[in-house]
Each structure stands twice: as structure tokens, then as C-alpha cells.
Amino acid sequence: MKLSIPDMTCGHCKATVERTIIDLDSTADVVVDLGAHTVQVETKTPADMVLKALAAEGYPATPLP
């Protein structure tokens, strides 16, 4: 799934987003593009759980097509 995360603007943001997703699924593949404010996630965790966890960390995300 590809997510838009407009509030992700720096290296600390990137690390927090990656850690949040990896904490849900240690086998997740996470690719962050800070310039585009997007993250590509391959995980077994349901999308709603990923979105909820990111929002709880202060990074509300919107799924992209």
C-alpha cells in the first residue's frame, strides 16, 4: 500500500514512521520518500491498523491509489 503522510518532513519523522510500521510487523518492507511525503509499505498488517498506529504517533496518513 502507498500512503501520503504530509506531516513527514525530516529524518526524525522518517525514522518514526518506519519504526511505527516495523513495530506492527517486523517483516514489513517500508520505503519512505521524504520529498514526496509518501511511504510504500508491504505488510501483513491490515491497513486500518497501520493508519491508526501512524495517527497515534502524530503522522496521519491517507492511502493513495
C-alpha positions in Angstrom: 0.0 0.0 0.0 1.2 3.5 -0.7 0.4 6.2 1.8 0.6 10.0 1.8 1.9 11.5 5.0 2.1 15.3 4.6 3.5 15.9 8.1 6.5 13.7 7.5 9.2 16.3 6.7 12.6 15.3 8.3 14.8 12.4 9.1 13.3 12.1 12.6 9.8 11.8 11.0 11.1 9.2 8.6 12.6 7.1 11.4 9.4 7.4 13.5 7.2 6.3 10.6 9.5 3.3 9.8 9.7 2.3 13.4 5.9 2.5 13.9 5.3 0.2 10.9 8.1 -2.2 11.8 6.7 -2.4 15.4 3.5 -3.7 13.9 5.1 -6.2 11.6 8.9 -6.9 11.9 8.9 -8.4 8.4 7.3 -5.3 6.8 9.1 -3.7 3.8 9.0 0.1 4.2 10.2 2.6 1.7 9.9 6.3 2.6 10.2 9.2 0.1 10.6 12.3 2.2 10.5 14.6 -0.8 7.1 13.3 -1.9 5.9 12.8 1.7 4.9 9.2 0.9 5.7 5.7 2.2 5.3 2.4 0.3 4.5 -0.4 2.7 4.4 -4.2 2.1 3.0 -5.8 5.3 0.7 -8.5 6.5 -0.8 -6.0 9.0 -4.3 -4.7 8.0 -4.2 -1.1 6.5 -6.5 0.3 9.2 -4.1 -0.8 11.9 -1.2 0.8 10.1 -3.2 4.1 9.7 -4.3 4.0 13.3 -0.7 3.5 14.6 0.7 6.2 12.4 -2.0 8.7 13.5 -1.3 7.8 17.2 2.4 8.8 16.6 1.3 12.2 15.1 1.6 11.2 11.4 -1.9 10.9 9.9 -1.8 9.1 6.6 -4.0 8.8 3.6 -4.0 5.8 1.3 -3.0 6.5 -2.3 -4.1 4.6 -5.4 
